[in-house]
Each structure stands twice: as structure tokens, then as C-alpha cells.
Amino acid sequence: MKYDAIIMGAGHNGLVAASYLAKAGKKVLMLEAAAEIGGATASVRAFKEYDARLSRYSYLVALLPDQIVKDLGLNFETISRDVSSFTPYKKDGKDFGLHISRLWDHETEESFKELTGSDREGLAWREFYAEVEKFAQKMAPTFLEPLRTRSEMKTLIGQDDTWEHLIEKPMSEVIKSKFRDDLVRGIVLTDALIGTFVSAESIQSNICFLYHLMGNGTGEWKVPRGGMGALVKELERVAKSYGVTIQTGSEINKIFSDSTGVTVHTISSESYSAEYLLSNAAPAHLDRIIGKKTKDSLSGSQLKINMLLKELPRLKSGADPRRAFSGTFHINESYEQLEDAYLTAHTGTIPEHAPSEMYCHTLTDPSILSDDLADKGFHTLTLFGLHTPAELFTENNEAAKKYATKRCLDALNSYLVDPIESVLAVNSDGSLCIEVKSPLDLENDVRLPRGNIFHRDLSFPFKEDGDKQIWGVETDDPRIFICGAGAQRGGGVSGIPGHNAAMAVLGKR
């Protein structure tokens, strides 16, 4: 049987692509190598003795356009967090915390004053992010349209100074020119570093910053109700309702393409043909199958620690943990700490003062817990460690994970009354409910090249003048498209490359 399109990989982007194509009347086959669909957006019962389904690899949603939810009729909800972030710090031997609400309020204003002694940093914060939001409101809608050129995008946005700050100059210059306080500078910088192993001096940090602040024109990061797996289940439902055939345990190991179409073979000796192939896999993985040399990209640079808590720990600052952990909780993430950590990791050493950030899903959405666990006060806590590139784990992954985890937890514990180990749930064998994943684990588990959560280096969401790409999903082969995070305007939980790859195929006729 010949299909109109074969999708390689059943992650969320592949499911989006399949749904758009099938909705348009195309016959679509999805082939997933793993036993279950979802890839990095799956939810799992990480601790088998406890009925809690954690979003193991991807946590929050910002980039998924409302338009995709509407187009596909997805019954999927994301929930706003009242608290944007909380950053503990010590001053004159006492513990404090910089609280930033999602919407500017008196508590946020006073918290900035307590840290800096004046209104200046708070005012600078409001002015900077107001400009970023105006920028995002103009740029974000273009993500579901054919690529604009750099000059077209600059004209569309019409904020020349902001363009210069966000596109042309490295984040280091922008941050230092806008803010004076080292801690405030660091909080801004974190959005430019999530999953990206670079200094603030690199333009790559600008691209990362853009992607983290552009979602739906607001840049707001929301909690997926029911966990990330709820999105996968809903996309699966919609795809099947449109007639998409999904086969798990079907790993493609050969791809042949010519003027008549594309034929794929699986490791179980099955073969399928279609007019087009859309790859949800990382471009490097696709290149290996085709036999094409791939371009070098940055390694993944994040440590992922998933925890189940019996109760929330108390903070030395006296802040309410139900508020502090509901937003993004920053640790060792001042500007200088982040740059020092980068330089240390760049020399091949795991940073002693490891920067990380975390949040508690269940404070916003307890539905991922059984009623029994929720009633007992259990919570999930996820930690995302920065500047921990794959190279630091190559020699001895388990030993490096143990050391890096200790560094992260020691840093957290310095701000806690109750050490985090004392509030972790305990398995029947006495082991603590904590799961640690390095970039190498992400490569092994979900085939992210060197653990790179973006599949390859991020690129600006526009093309250079003269570039012939239309959607940013094209390859050298006119019958093969990228529908995963490795596409231009890919990265994060967005569905954008899935939509754009489908549009590229539909535009062929």
C-alpha cells in the first residue's frame, strides 16, 4: 500500500504534522521505533510504587500556538502560574528571596526594592519586558507562516532599537546595559541558556532567549493540565480520528528516495512507500539513515532531576513554599555565577556551584497525582540543571550524574530548613524517589543527539536574504521534510515544525 506521507517518529510534532495532513484528506502512516508514542513529551510513572505520572523530559508549555489547538480541535488545557519566579539569596548573613509575579504587583515591586534598595531595577525590568512583549506580539504569528527574510522581519516588527538588542548584539551587552544588579541580570540570562551550552557573549544565547519569550506573543510558560502526556494522548486521539495509522515498534533503518516517491524499510524487514517522508527524528539521525554527513551542533547541556516529595520543604527565608516552588525557582543563577559555571564546564569540570532551576507541577495541577497522594500532601518537583554538557558525562555517566546531583541538591539545601532528602518519598526498599537524567541518558532514551533538546543548534525564526527555503523544514531532497524540533522555528513543545512541514507538503499540489 502506498501512502501520501510517512511520518518517522510519533512525538508531538509528528502527531501534529500527521493530523494536519490527514485532515486535508491525505493517507498518512506514522512509524515509531519505541513501544510507546510521545518521545520527549511522554508522561511516565517514574516511581512504580507511587501513582504519580511525571512529565519526564519536557515540563512546561509556552510555544504551542493557540491556532494549532483551534485548527485541530484539541481538548488540551494549559494553566497559568501566578508566580513567575522565586530566587533565594543571602544578604548580610540573612536569607531572602526575589519574588516575581506573572503580572507585576506590589509584592514584586517591594521584592525588587528589598534586593536592590531602590525602584530602578524594577522599573528597568518592566520597561525591558514590555518591549520584548511588543516584539513577540509581532513575531509570534509569523511562526505559522512561510519564512520571512531578515529584512522583512525587521520591517514588520518596527522596533529598531529592540531589534538591535535582541538580534544583533550578544545578550551580555543587552543585559549589562539594562540592569545593574547581578542577580537580576542572571534571572534575565537564564532564558537565554536553557538547554544551550554557550556564554552570554554568544549570539546563540539571543536565539535561545527569543524562543523562550515569543510563545503566543506573551512568552508565558504554562503548566499542561494532566502533564505533558495529556497533550500526546489528545494528539493521538485527533490523529486517529482523521484516519492516521500509527505503528509502534517500527524503527526505520533504510530510506530510498527518487522522483516517484520515498520507500522506507524497518529493522523488522517491513517496507512502506509514500510520496513524501516527514522526519520527526533529529536531523542527525535522519542523515545517518540516508548516509549523509551531518553538521556539528552543540551538545545537550542539561541535567534533569525528577523527584516525588512527601511534603514541600521549608525555606530559610520564611517564604511560603507553596508560592516559591509554584513558579520557576532559581538556584546559583546570578549573572556571574552562570558565566563562571559555563567557563568551568567548558574546561571539562562539573561546576561546584551548579546553576539550576526547578518548579512544582502539582502546586498548579495536582491531577497528575492519585487522589490518595494529593490528599496526603505529596508533590512532584523537577530540576533542570544548566551548563552540564554531554562531554562532562562521557567518561563515567553514572559517577558524573551522582556528583552533579549532589552539587545541585547541596545548592538547594543551602536555602532550605529541611534538606530535600528529608522530604523525598521513599520506596519499599529504602531508596529515595529521585530520578536523574544526563544528556547521554536523553540520547539513549529518546535519541536526542548528545542530549540536545533542540535536536541541533537553534536558528533565528527568519531566513537570511536570498535563502530559498519557504517553510524552514526543507531538506536537500524535495520529498523529505523535517517536522521535528530540528526544523527552523523548531525547539520546545510547540507543534510549529509539525504544522509547517504539513503545509510544505500540502503546498506541493
Helices and strands as residue ranges (DSSP letters): E 2-8, H 12-23, E 28-31, G 39-41, E 43-44, E 54-55, H 66-72, E 78-79, E 83-91, E 94-101, H 106-116, H 120-139, G 140-144, H 150-157, H 160-163, I 164-168, H 171-178, H 182-190, H 203-213, G 215-217, E 223-224, H 228-241, E 245-247, E 252-258, E 261-266, E 271-279, H 283-290, E 302-309, H 321-324, E 328-331, H 335-346, E 356-359, G 361-363, G 366-368, H 371-376, E 379-386, G 390-393, H 397-413, H 420-423, E 434-437, H 439-446, G 449-451, E 480-482, H 496-506
